[in-house]
């Protein structure tokens, strides 16, 4: 990510944690990055020779949100206090969102240590790791209603947009480009897949491009199963000139 006129990296979130919680922080960062979210996390962002304070300052300034892994160690150690103070100041001055995660702490403990944090809605690791990650993803990608990812091989997003592979829903299950066009409702859009967001019109455009190219056996199997005629009807209703598909030899099983 980058802002206009600034080629420095931007991050979806800065992950602030105490050293005692490094294992959990590593799992959180890894789970978010698996969904193509960019996270400033000290173990991967700090390089040999970096000034620790300067690197952290850059990460704090270039992150859109702050994730706070609040544990007993975090609340009572001096070093995380610097990151927390900076994030709290950014919240007051620029409205930066803070995403607290309570890990082995109570409401009263948070309130006693940092009264300003107690009033911010927090996730809790008592609800389970997957619940925490799901909650973070829902905040970090607010523009998307439907979240999915493709398999990590063979240029997966391109294959999905060609109708040749499936994407996996955050909520479970898989779908193809053709199923998204035919079965998803208006309220399911936009769809974020990996780090890209698509409207229904975007997917219809990719479907047209796929049908104008070389349709492979896997696409043909899905098209026959769903009904090639239904896909063409969806394109026709979107105003697509189907004469461009005239040379295609796909059979239309629909009456």
N, C-alpha and C positions, 0 to 999 in steps of 0.2 A: 504494500500500500504506500502511496505517497501523496502529498498535497500539491496543489498547483504551484509550480515554481520551486519546488523543494523535492530533491531526489533522495533525501534521507529516508530510511525505512520507517514506516509507521507500524504500530502494533494495535491489535484489537484490544489487548489488555496487558497490564503489568501485574505479574504475580508476586505478591509480597508474602514472605513466610520466614519463620525462624529456622535456624539450622537443624534443630532437633526434629523438624517436620519435613526434612528434605525428601524423604522417600515418598510421602504422600504428595508433596508439591510436584515431584517428578512425574507421578502418575497423572495428576491433573493436567499438567502441561502437555504430556504426551497424548492424553485423550482428546484435548481440544485441538491439538495440531493434526490429529488424525482426521479431523473434520475441516482441515484447511484454515483454521483460525490461527492468526499470528499472535504469539504470546511472548512477552519479554520475560525470560526466566534465566536467572543468573548462571546456572550450570551450563547453559548452551550459548548465552550471549556474551559472557565474559571471556576474553581471550588473553593469552599470555602477554604480559607487558602492559595491559590496560590499567589505567588508574581506576580503582574500585569505585570511588565516590563519583568521579566524572562519568563512568559508564552507567551507574545507577541513575544519575541525574538525567542523562540522555534518554534512558529508558522511560523514566517517569514523565519527561516532557513529550515524548513521541508516542505515548500510549493513550488510547481513547478512553480507557476505563481502568480501574484498579481492582484486582481481586485480592482480598485480604484473608489469609488463612489464619484465623484467630484461634490460638491454642493457649494453654497456660504459659508455655515458653514465650510465645509471641507477646502476650500481655505484660510480661514481667522482665523482658530483656531490653537492653538499651539500643542495640543496633536496629531492630525493626522499627523502633520509634521514629527514626529519621525518615524512613519511607512513609510511615503512617502520617506523620506531621505534614509531609509534602503533599500527599494525596488528599488529606483533609483540607489543606489550604487551596489546592486546585479545585476541590469540590465547591468551596465557598466562592472562590474568585471566578471560576469559569464553568461551574456546573458539571464537572467531571463526575461520572457515575461511579459509585463504589459498590462492589459486590462482596460483602462479607460472607465467609464460611465459618461457622462455629464448629470447632473440633475439640470436643472434650471440655467445653466451657459452658457456663450458665448465663442467663440474662443478668443476674446480679453481679457476676464476676466481670462481665463486659462493661456493665454500667459503672461499677466501682473504678475500673481501670481507665475507661474512656467513655464518659457519658454521651458524647456526640455519636458514638457508634451504636449505642443501644437502641436508638430510634430508627435505624436503617434496617429494612427487611433483610434477613439473612437466610442462607441455606444452612443445613445442619448435617454433618456427616453421620449422625445417628440414623438418618433416613436412608442411608446406603450410598455407595459411590456413584452408581449409575444415575440415581436421582439428582445428586449434586451436579454431575456433568450435564445432564439434560437441562437442568435449571440454568446453568451458565450458558449453554448453547442458545437457549431461547431468548436470553437477553443480548448475547453478543451478535446474533443475526436477526434483529427485530424486523427487517424488511421482508423476510421470507416467512410464508405461512407453512409451507411444506419443506422439510429438510431431508436431504438424501445425499448419498455418496456413491461413487462408482468403485469397482474393484481396482486395486493398486497395480495394474499392469496393462501393457499394450495401449498406451494413450487412451485411458478408459473413458474420459469425457467425450472425446471425439467419436469413439465407438458407440457410445450411448446415443449421441446426436445423429448418428447414421442409422439408428434403429437396430444395431447389431449387438447390444449388450444391455444388461439391466442395472438399475440403481437400487440401492438399499435404503428404505425409509428409516428415519430416526425412530419412528414408532413401531418398526418391525414390518417385514414383508418386502417384496421387490416389485418393480414395475419397469416396463419398457417405454420408449418414446411413444409407441403406438397406443399403449394403454393410458398414458397420461393424456393424450389427445382425446381419446374416446371416453374415458371413465372419470377423469378428474372434473370436479365442479368448479365454478367460478371462484368460490371461496377457498379453494385449494391453492390458488395462485397468489403471488408469485412463488416459484419453486427455486430453492437454492440447492444446487448440486456441487459438491466440493466447494470451490470458492467463487462460483458463478451463479447469477440469479436470472431466471427466465420467466417471461410471461407466456400465456398460451399462444399468442401470436408468434413469439420467438420459436416455440416448439413446432408450430405449424410450418414456419419457414424452413426449419431444419428438416422436417418430414418431406417437404417438397424437394429439397436438394437431394435427400437420400433416394427418393423415388426416381429422380432424374439421372441418378448415377447407376452404378452396377449393383443390383440388388442380389445379395448373397443368399445362400441356402437358409441361414438362420433368420434373416429378415423375412424371407418368403414364408417360412414356417409360421412365424408370428402373424404375418399379414393374412395368411389363409385361415389361421385359427380365429382371429378376431373378425375377419371379413374385410377384404380389400375394398369392397364397395363402401363400407362404413367410413373407412379412412378417406376415400375420395369424396364422400358426402361432407365430411368435416372440412376438407380443403375447399370444396365448392361453396359451402356456407360462409367461409372466410373470404370469399371473393377471388380465389385462385383460378386462373385459366387452365383447365385440365387438359386442353389440347397439347400442352407441353409434355403430357405423359402419354401421348397417343402411341408412341413407339414401344411402350412397355408391353411385354408379353405375359405379365402376371395374370393368371386366371382370376375372374371375379366370381366367387362362389355364391354371392348374394343374388337372389332373384331380382 
